[in-house]
Amino acid sequence: MFAEYVGSGADLFILIVAVITGFAAALGYVDFLRTPKKEEK
């Protein structure tokens, strides 16, 4: 049971890290799209 709990915790940790990484990448991409528009004005 302990091994299953650790495995589940590891999966949850990897999932959280993946979501945070994806969110950061999305913010960076949106900022990248907005940057050229600001420079043109």
C-alpha positions in Angstrom: 0.0 0.0 0.0 2.9 2.3 0.7 4.4 1.8 -2.7 1.0 2.5 -4.3 0.6 5.7 -2.3 4.1 6.9 -3.3 3.4 6.0 -7.0 0.2 7.9 -6.9 1.9 10.9 -5.3 4.6 10.9 -8.0 2.0 10.8 -10.8 0.2 13.7 -9.1 3.4 15.6 -8.8 4.3 15.0 -12.5 0.8 16.1 -13.5 1.1 19.3 -11.5 4.5 20.1 -12.9 3.2 19.4 -16.4 0.2 21.7 -15.9 2.4 24.5 -14.5 4.9 24.1 -17.4 2.1 24.2 -19.9 0.6 27.3 -18.3 3.9 29.1 -18.3 4.5 28.1 -22.0 1.1 29.5 -22.9 1.7 32.8 -21.1 5.1 33.0 -22.9 3.4 32.3 -26.3 0.7 34.9 -25.7 3.3 37.5 -24.7 5.3 36.5 -27.9 2.2 37.2 -30.0 1.5 40.5 -28.4 5.1 41.8 -28.6 5.2 42.6 -32.3 1.9 44.4 -32.1 3.2 46.7 -29.4 6.4 47.5 -31.4 4.4 48.5 -34.5 2.5 51.3 -32.7 
